[in-house]
Amino acid sequence: DTFVVDANIEKFWAWMNPGFASITLSTEISTELDIKSPSDNSKEKIYVKAADSFQLGTESNWIEVINQALRLYVDGLKAKLK
């Protein structure tokens, strides 16, 4: 029941888009996975993007958006490994 996963990280970006009354913080993660399981070998691609608007680009706001993207990524990975 062991999976061996070789991951190629294509994107792990975080950026800010300034606006008039708020800024948008965004994170994008894209990987290509080579998954080897006892019963099959496959190549999968996982792409997620998270964004939210804030008044300030504080460290805690950056962490919130990046963690949101990481949760989406983990959920996508779990779906691919089933």
Residue pairs with C-beta under 8 A, 6 or more apart in sequence:
1 38
2 37
2 38
3 35
3 36
3 37
3 81
4 35
4 36
4 37
5 33
5 34
5 35
5 36
5 81
6 33
6 34
6 36
7 31
7 32
7 33
7 34
8 31
8 32
8 33
8 34
9 29
9 30
9 31
10 30
10 31
10 32
11 28
11 29
11 30
12 28
12 29
13 26
13 27
13 28
13 29
14 25
14 26
14 27
14 28
14 62
14 65
14 66
15 25
15 26
16 23
16 24
16 25
16 26
16 57
17 23
17 24
17 26
19 53
21 55
22 53
22 54
22 55
23 53
23 54
23 55
23 56
23 57
24 51
24 52
24 53
24 54
25 51
25 52
25 53
25 54
25 57
25 61
25 62
25 65
26 49
26 50
26 51
26 65
27 49
27 50
27 51
27 65
27 66
27 68
27 69
28 47
28 48
28 49
28 69
29 46
29 47
29 48
29 49
29 69
29 70
29 73
30 45
30 46
30 47
30 48
31 45
31 46
31 73
32 43
32 44
32 45
33 43
33 44
33 45
33 46
33 77
33 80
34 41
34 42
34 43
35 41
35 42
35 43
35 44
35 80
35 81
44 80
46 73
46 76
46 77
46 80
48 69
48 72
48 73
48 76
49 69
50 65
50 66
50 68
50 69
50 72
51 65
52 61
52 64
52 65
52 68
54 61
